[in-house]
Amino acid sequence: MKGSRKFEPRSGVYYSLFVRSFADSDGDGVGDFNGILSKLDYLEELGITGIWLLPIYASHSYHGYDVDDYYQTNPQYGTLKEFERLCDECKRRSIAVILDIPLNHSSIHNQWFQDSIDPKNPKHSWYRWAAPDAKDINLKGSAWGHKVWNLLGGNYYSGLYSSGMPDFNHDNPEVRAEFRKILAFWLSKGVSGFRFDAANHLYDAVKMPVSVKNCKERAIAFWSEMVDYVLSVKPSSYMVGEVWDSDGIRADYMRALPSTFHFDIGSKIIDVVKKSEASNNSIAVAAFNAYTLAAEENPDFIDAPFLTNHDQNRSALHFKNDPESIKLAASLYLFLPGIPFVYYGEELGMNGAKPDEQIRSPFLWSKLSPNFQTSWMESKYNAKTSPMDEQNADRNSILNYYRKAIQFRVKNEEWFKGVFYPEKTSNSSIVSWMYLLKNGKRLWCFFNVSENEQVFKRPSGSEDAMIIFSQKNGSALTNESLRLPPKSAMLFGNVYK
């Protein structure tokens, strides 16, 4: 399979990977770059075309979102040379690598911040500082249950996420110049783009002067500058922003960002599958409305659907580990437009719930062999979860369904770039949509979210259509109708005609 696919960072299916938990090559219990390198066959066979690596930089924390040095890798993960080797091998296999990069804040251990404590130091203006008698700052402001402004060295600095994560001053041209330098550095090491952390929080009002009213517009202008710069260095780059907000706000940010994560759609999929009720085709209608808003701001936007990520309780837990519900939820987001993101271990039905460490627990390779298994923490939720080697040998496993669905999606990429429309079936158990392709062909996606078989009328214009993908055996069609087994997906169309 090596090299058989075209290398295209802006398409396919991505895999969200926490290095610490994925694969350990040296036996210290912590995942590393060489561990990922050793498992590229697994990712390639899964059908993955891109990897999003959670932060890999030098950091005092286990998660790495508070960066000590933006130009150094976490030594537990490996050297810069080992990282470059990983990127080279990924590209040889037509797998893109994008880096998670927090530009909202650094860590308190970052030398830039340490220098900034002194008001006379030029780095002081790199962060958001305020004097105790500042009249235009709400020094008592709070976010997510903690105070934002923190006293240090006689002045206050803002830490939107925590006191250990001081906020950059994005209005400082020197800071922006340094960020461009950082982005260029990692592009030169072989990455194909970035996941921008906390993209809609750069100018949150709680850390801004009260007189500033255009916070969102300032953030959008910042991201336009960063995106334009990255594309000037590497035109093929893929960038996706974390904008955890309403579809309208996400659309606003797509004036600058080529892609943003579609948080709402994952929640809707989980809700519909749990309730076994299509809710007036709410998933398809909500998706269509979100795409319409985004297209008004950026006609070339790329949506990024997913179920859950490293900040949310794992999806399998919502379905009480029911394999058919897990597979159905996978079908629902993997067959949406854009670039779907699979959270590592999701393809095994791994479990996890807050605190965050339990959501980012070690990937399960084998219960029998310690090879490459990370052990930096113990999961409270996965004692009964079947590991990769067991699921690999079971053709009906969650893993093998993910493999089937991802490979189908990637092989037929162009079908999912058609114009998306909700498809009415008048059946309260069916979620459905249709892609209208440029050549006039159509691809229908039907999902039975109920516990019972459903029979419903064939869509208008489908006289020459056929079933081209089924989640389960038992899907069938007649001249008048389609039959879909419980908790299953079917793709139906005339794309081959």
BATORTOR-40669 format. One record per residue (C-alpha): z, x, y; residue in three letters. Coordinates in steps of 0.001 Angstrom, whole numbers, plus 500000, padded with zeros to 6 digits. Layout:
<sites>
ZXYALA...
</sites>
This chain:
<sites>
500000500000500000MET500552502975502323LYS498200502921505276GLY496413499776504039SER497348497717507123ARG496220498218510676LYS498941499622512927PHE499543496917515532GLU503027496750517098PRO502347493344518708ARG501859491363515514SER503250490803512040GLY506892490406511034VAL509755492608512270TYR512985493575510529TYR516197493906512547SER518070496850511075LEU521573498219511741PHE521326501883510779VAL525038502237509973ARG524833499534507306SER521398499972505768PHE521059503070503562ALA523217506199503228ASP521353509357502184SER524214511877502260ASP527144510008500691GLY529399509819503748ASP529388506015503674GLY527388505669506880VAL523730504715506971GLY521312507208508470ASP517684507888509378PHE516962509599506063ASN518384506577504266GLY515889504323506030ILE513149506815505215LEU514036506601501534SER513766502784501639LYS510436502410503408LEU508825501418500100ASP511208498458500009TYR510379497391503563LEU506655497868503029GLU506692495788499848GLU508666493107501697LEU505689492921504029GLY507470494162507141ILE505194495534509884THR507849496533512407GLY511492497620512576ILE513912496903515409TRP516678499496515229LEU519984498482516773LEU521266501259519116PRO520948504754517662ILE522331506748520617TYR525445508881520913ALA528368506486521306SER532112506225520691HIS531769502766519144SER530546501696515719TYR527884499402517219HIS526429501741519846GLY525873499249522658TYR528035501421524929ASP525906504543525237VAL527456507962525873ASP524143509820526104ASP520736508138526215TYR518955511320525163TYR520921512046521988GLN521059510315518627THR524328509327517003ASN525127512421514880PRO526307510170512035GLN522764508770511860TYR520981512114511937GLY519209514497514249THR516444513860516715LEU514061515682514386LYS515020513389511513GLU514426510391513740PHE510981511684514704GLU510174512201511033ARG511168508585510339LEU508894507329513131CYS506004509450511855ASP506328508109508319GLU506663504539509547CYS503458504871511543LYS501693506342508508ARG502599503133506708ARG501558500967509701SER505176500045510477ILE506119500072514159ALA509587501148515334VAL511184499649518439ILE514555500724519818LEU517361498534521079ASP518158499872524541ILE521084498667526696PRO520151499136530365LEU522730496696531721ASN525606499113531172HIS526601502477529687SER529911503524528160SER532872504784530176ILE532413508103528340HIS528921508606529722ASN528965511613532036GLN527154509637534694TRP530019507175534831PHE532676509878534760GLN530989511504537748ASP530716508140539508SER534495507669539666ILE534568510023542655ASP533286508087545706PRO531881511310547118LYS529779512037544026ASN526079511027544232PRO526506509214540901LYS529002506814542481HIS526160504552543574SER524689504536540036TRP527299501934539057TYR528676498808540697ARG531827499883542535TRP533854497935545087ALA536771498890547318ALA540039496937546890PRO539497495299550283ASP535877494307549612ALA535217490972551310LYS531868490170549691ASP532937490638546041ILE534996488306543864ASN537289490903542307LEU539039488168540298LYS535843487028538602GLY535762486703534820SER533196486381532029ALA533623485373528360TRP537398485313528709GLY537983488700530330HIS538076489990533895LYS534897491673535125VAL536287494002537803TRP538459496928536685ASN540605499239538803LEU540032502978538346LEU540598505869540740GLY541501503571543613GLY538350501424543381ASN537018498660541148TYR533985498856538847TYR532315495906537157SER532147495639533388GLY530469492345532548LEU530783492844528776TYR534044494813528768SER535984497406530729SER534476499993528363GLY530930499062529414MET530524499716533158PRO527531498025534799ASP524709500038536321PHE523605499429539898ASN520012498372539307HIS519248498407543029ASP519554502201543107ASN516076503818542913PRO517589506870541207GLU518897504675538385VAL515489503080537904ARG513841506502537891ALA516305507655535223GLU515590504578533132PHE511855505314533278ARG512612508838532156LYS514672507525529211ILE511914505131528135LEU509291507883528321ALA511529510208526298PHE511790507806523359TRP508133506846523519LEU507347510554523169SER509486510661520016LYS507322508060518294GLY508735504622519072VAL506332501761519770SER508479499819522206GLY511908498432522968PHE514276495506522571ARG515902495086525976PHE519562494173525587ASP521196491572527882ALA517973491216529855ALA519124488214531877ASN522525489652532828HIS521563492573535073LEU522321490637538239TYR524923488114537123ASP526563486601540192ALA530070487631539119VAL529217491296539651LYS527092490842542760MET528062490419546416PRO528643486766547209VAL525895486957549834SER523242487759547195VAL521502484554546097LYS518316485719544329ASN519889487272541235CYS517342486008538709LYS514381487093540827GLU515866490563541195ARG516239490870537438ALA512671489702536825ILE511378492257539346ALA513348494994537570PHE511872494126534187TRP508369493945535636SER508803497517536803GLU510097498731533426MET507464496873531386VAL504623498088533594ASP505876501632533257TYR506121501502529466VAL502597500089529218LEU501315502845531495SER502724505431529076VAL501834503658525813LYS499541500634526291PRO500026499392522709SER503810499047523124SER505684495892522139TYR508712494899524213MET511026491958523587VAL513929490844525749GLY517249489286524854GLU517363486256527143VAL520028484081525560TRP519464481034527707ASP517501477790527996SER513761477658527354ASP513184477255531091GLY515069480450531933ILE513336482292529082ARG510005481193530528ALA510979482536533945ASP511696485946532433TYR508333485939530671MET506786486526534057ARG507941490089533401ALA508720490387529699LEU505867490104527165PRO508205488556524596SER511692487050524370THR513838485951521449PHE513734482216520756HIS517434481498520269PHE517193477710520431ASP514648477370517635ILE516873479159515116GLY519762476829515914SER517512473787515562LYS516181474964512186ILE519698475504510858ILE520801472086512098ASP517835470225510591VAL518123471950507195VAL521883471337507065LYS521486467640507882LYS518407467179505653SER516910465114508459GLU513792465970510479ALA515138464221513596SER511782462913514849ASN510136466266514168ASN512480467825516717SER511744471411515719ILE507996471110516289ALA508409469117519512VAL510987471558520923ALA508797474527519981ALA505744472979521630PHE507677472282524827ASN509040475828524908ALA505570477317524388TYR504176475136527156THR506811476375529609LEU506264480010528627ALA502476479772528879ALA502761478461532436GLU504493481717533404GLU502671484098531062ASN499573482884529177PRO499779485966526913ASP503445485568525951PHE504542486389522405ILE507364484250521055ASP510006485868518824ALA511558483299516446PRO514523484110514212PHE517395482349512450LEU520458484404513406THR521067487939514601ASN523799490599514814HIS525844488463517240ASP525834485220515235GLN527317484045511944ASN524762484669509214ARG522473481772508379SER523244481617504634ALA526815480673505458LEU525573477566507283HIS523791476451504097PHE526773477115501805LYS524589479672500006ASN522214477041498656ASP519098479092497717PRO516636476251498343GLU517986475592501828SER517875479322502592ILE514245479531501476LYS513296476417503424LEU514874477771506623ALA512942481010506079ALA509700479039505772SER510392477139508973LEU510684480200511190TYR508322482577509385LEU505451480110509881PHE506021479627513603LEU503814481360516202PRO504662484792517556GLY506484487654515842ILE509279486471513511PRO512351488716513192PHE514217488976509881VAL517838490105510219TYR518561492727507542TYR520117491203504429GLY518915487732505352GLU516301488144502623GLU519170488457500120LEU521131485509501494GLY523874487844502712MET526923486185504248ASN528936487083507311GLY530973485527510119ALA532851486718513183LYS534218489249513959PRO530953491105514534ASP531658493831511985GLU531509491210509241GLN528079490120510473ILE526885493749510377ARG528230494651506942SER526552497004504428PRO523220495989502952PHE523604495243499225LEU521402497565497198TRP523223497470493850SER526593496712492312LYS526024499282489596LEU524610502287491440SER526237503930494493PRO522924505494495537ASN522185504771499203PHE524893502099499387GLN526799502325502695THR530553501837502624SER531794502264506193TRP533435498829505996MET534143496194503363GLU532568492772503561SER534867489776503100LYS531937487463502434TYR529531489051499958ASN531466489471496719ALA529229486863495051LYS525971487725496828THR523376489130494434SER522230492626495470PRO518651493735495944MET518132495188492452ASP519245491937490746GLU517162489734493029GLN514163492008492675ASN514153491284488939ALA514475487502489428ASP511138485938490377ARG512922482846491733ASN515297484789493974SER515674484470497713ILE514334488016498071LEU511165487306496162ASN510549484176498195TYR510961486093501446TYR508540488679500072ARG506016485987499162LYS506265484234502538ALA506180487401504668ILE503243488885502797GLN501337485610503158PHE502131485444506868ARG501030489027507539VAL497883488792505406LYS496791485671507312ASN498007486695510757GLU495091485127512642GLU495877481630511370TRP499224481681513174PHE497581482581516474LYS495846479218516692GLY496862476569519220VAL500130474985518082PHE500621471200518053TYR503354468974516562PRO501888466807513781GLU503173463240513386LYS503697461972509837THR505944458926510486SER508248460349507821ASN511815461095508891SER512167463798506237SER509140465862507250ILE508942468605509865VAL505287469280510612SER502922471092512906TRP499302472143513060MET497375475195514230TYR493930474654515698LEU491939477846515164LEU489247479164517489LYS486527478273514981ASN487709474653514862GLY489462475034511490LYS492969473694511054ARG496148474831509339LEU498892472243508767TRP502488473255507989CYS504662470633506276PHE508357470991505448PHE510375468504503418ASN513951468945504632VAL515386466179502426SER516887466242498936GLU514146463964497595ASN510444464287496936GLU508325462943499798GLN504866461384499696VAL503062460878502985PHE499596460210504329LYS497118463048504717ARG496511463938508382PRO493382462767510110SER490523465243509801GLY491832466835506598SER489155465532504242GLU488028469051503327ASP491505470636503414ALA493386472123500488MET496869473407499672ILE496949477150500404ILE500671477941500131PHE503580476225498385SER507235477141498397GLN507736475300495087LYS505675474075492190ASN504990470370492438GLY503179470176495763SER500084468018495290ALA497430466018497129LEU495222463045496465THR492432461553498528ASN495021459633500524GLU498328461467500407SER500357464670500070LEU503383465123497811ARG506081467629498687LEU509095468520496496PRO512637468456497919PRO513641471250500326LYS510268472932500340SER507300473990502462ALA503573473589502032MET500665474945504071LEU497523472886503964PHE494179473397505680GLY490452473928505740ASN490675477543506861VAL488780478757503791TYR485885476289504145LYS
</sites>
